[in-house]
């Protein structure tokens, strides 16, 4: 059994500007099922940089309010929002709250690879 707690995970700034913690990644954890899970946090009033991923991504919002931008579409986000983001699409997310972080989980398939994450 692999068991982790969010409070014990290292936090770093991802290439798009989010605060990120890798929860499960095959390179770090020896898992073999080809997906990764990260916990992201975006400070109040901030937005990530537009970027394109070569892999599919699913966002699940835990807390906060925001707007997800995918190509020419936009969708409001809040707790329990879930989004599928297809590979190759220009995307970015913005936190619309003046005082609360936007906190969400990111599931990538195949697992996140920095070589497949580029500025848009």
C-alpha positions in Angstrom: 0.0 0.0 0.0 1.2 3.5 -0.9 0.0 6.1 1.6 0.8 9.8 1.6 -0.5 12.9 3.4 -0.7 16.3 1.6 1.0 18.1 4.5 4.1 16.0 4.1 4.6 16.5 0.4 7.2 19.0 -0.9 5.7 22.0 -2.7 7.4 23.6 -5.8 6.4 26.1 -8.4 5.4 24.4 -11.7 6.3 25.7 -15.1 2.8 27.3 -15.4 3.2 29.2 -12.1 1.0 26.9 -9.8 2.2 25.7 -6.5 2.4 22.0 -7.0 2.9 18.8 -5.0 3.4 15.5 -6.8 1.2 13.0 -4.9 1.8 9.9 -7.0 4.1 9.6 -10.0 5.5 6.4 -11.5 9.0 7.8 -11.6 8.9 8.6 -7.8 6.7 5.9 -6.5 7.2 2.8 -8.6 3.6 2.7 -9.7 3.0 1.1 -13.1 -0.5 2.2 -14.1 0.6 5.2 -16.3 -1.1 8.1 -14.5 0.1 10.7 -12.2 -1.7 12.7 -9.5 -0.7 16.2 -8.3 -2.2 18.7 -5.9 -2.2 22.3 -7.2 -2.8 25.6 -5.5 -3.1 29.0 -7.2 -3.0 32.1 -5.0 -5.9 34.6 -4.9 -6.2 36.7 -8.0 -3.5 34.8 -9.9 -3.6 32.9 -13.2 -1.3 30.2 -14.7 0.6 30.9 -17.8 -1.1 29.5 -21.0 0.4 26.2 -21.9 -0.1 23.0 -24.0 0.3 19.5 -22.7 0.9 16.4 -24.8 -1.2 14.3 -22.5 -4.7 14.3 -21.1 -5.4 16.0 -17.8 -8.4 15.9 -15.4 -8.9 18.7 -12.8 -10.9 18.2 -9.7 -11.5 21.3 -7.6 -11.3 20.9 -3.9 -11.6 24.6 -2.8 -11.9 28.1 -4.1 -13.3 29.7 -7.2 -11.9 30.3 -10.6 -12.2 30.1 -14.4 -10.7 27.4 -16.6 -9.8 28.5 -20.2 -9.4 25.8 -22.8 -8.8 27.1 -26.4 -11.7 29.5 -26.9 -13.9 28.1 -24.2 -14.2 29.1 -20.5 -15.9 27.5 -17.6 -16.4 28.6 -14.0 -14.8 26.4 -11.3 -15.7 25.8 -7.7 -15.6 22.9 -5.2 -16.5 19.6 -6.8 -16.0 20.9 -10.4 -14.4 18.3 -12.6 -12.9 19.0 -16.0 -11.4 16.9 -18.8 -8.6 18.7 -20.7 -7.6 16.9 -23.9 -4.0 16.7 -25.1 -2.7 19.4 -27.4 -5.2 22.1 -26.3 -4.1 25.6 -25.1 -5.1 25.9 -21.4 -4.8 28.1 -18.4 -6.7 28.6 -15.1 -7.3 31.7 -13.1 -8.3 32.2 -9.5 -11.1 34.7 -9.3 -11.2 34.9 -5.5 -9.6 38.0 -3.9 -8.7 36.1 -0.7 -8.8 32.3 -1.1 -6.5 29.9 -3.0 -7.9 27.8 -5.8 -6.9 24.2 -4.8 -7.4 21.3 -7.2 -6.1 17.8 -8.1 -4.5 17.1 -11.5 -4.6 13.6 -12.9 -2.5 13.1 -16.1 -2.6 10.2 -18.5 0.0 9.2 -19.4 1.9 10.4 -16.3 3.1 14.0 -16.3 6.3 14.5 -18.3 7.9 18.0 -18.3 9.0 17.3 -21.9 5.3 17.3 -22.9 4.5 20.7 -21.2 5.3 23.8 -23.2 4.3 27.4 -23.2 1.4 28.4 -25.6 
